[in-house]
């Protein structure tokens, strides 16, 4: 399954569902995340299980790639999508 990355102006932090996008060597299981969760648009409480860094490669022209590194991404498997918070950039 391929999940794209969406830019979202309503989210307050970066949240990714796809574990494969995380930098494995930088994954932090954080005991503080036991109480960390987000509320979805439907007001459902969804827990974060870890946080890490994600490197995104994107085209910025026909022949150029750009590497963007985002830190402190919440891993929320039940989200079903990957959201980049525009306000946090």
C-alpha positions in Angstrom: 0.0 0.0 0.0 1.3 3.5 -0.9 0.4 6.4 1.3 1.2 9.8 0.0 2.1 12.8 2.1 -0.4 15.6 2.5 0.2 19.2 3.5 -2.3 20.1 6.2 -3.0 23.6 7.5 -5.2 22.4 10.4 -2.8 20.0 12.1 -0.5 21.2 14.9 2.2 18.6 14.4 3.6 16.2 11.8 1.9 12.8 11.9 2.7 9.8 9.8 1.0 6.4 9.6 3.5 4.8 7.3 6.3 3.3 9.5 8.5 2.6 6.4 9.1 6.4 5.9 10.8 6.8 9.3 14.5 6.8 9.8 14.9 3.5 11.6 18.0 4.4 13.4 16.4 7.5 14.9 13.1 6.0 16.1 12.5 6.8 19.8 10.0 4.9 21.8 9.2 7.5 24.3 7.4 6.6 27.6 6.0 10.2 27.6 4.0 9.2 24.5 1.9 6.9 26.7 -0.3 9.9 27.3 0.3 11.5 23.9 -2.5 11.4 21.4 -4.2 13.5 18.7 -7.9 14.2 18.0 -9.1 13.6 14.5 -11.6 15.7 12.7 -14.3 13.4 14.0 -13.1 14.0 17.6 -11.7 10.5 17.9 -8.7 10.1 20.2 -5.8 8.3 18.4 -2.6 7.4 20.3 0.9 8.0 19.1 3.2 5.0 19.5 6.6 6.7 18.8 8.3 9.6 17.2 11.2 9.9 14.8 12.7 11.7 11.8 11.5 11.4 8.2 13.5 12.3 5.1 11.4 13.3 2.1 12.8 13.5 -1.4 10.8 15.6 -3.8 11.2 17.1 -7.3 11.6 20.9 -7.4 12.0 21.0 -11.1 12.4 18.6 -14.1 15.9 17.6 -13.2 16.3 18.5 -9.5 15.6 16.7 -6.3 15.3 18.3 -2.9 15.9 16.5 0.4 13.6 17.7 3.3 14.2 16.4 6.8 11.3 16.6 9.3 12.0 16.0 13.0 9.7 14.9 15.8 7.2 13.1 13.5 4.5 11.3 15.5 4.0 7.7 14.4 0.2 7.1 14.5 -0.5 3.9 12.7 -4.3 4.3 12.9 -4.3 7.6 11.1 -4.3 6.0 7.6 -2.4 8.9 6.1 0.8 11.0 6.4 0.3 14.6 7.4 2.8 17.4 7.3 1.7 20.4 9.4 2.1 23.6 7.4 2.1 25.7 10.6 5.1 23.7 12.0 7.3 24.0 8.9 
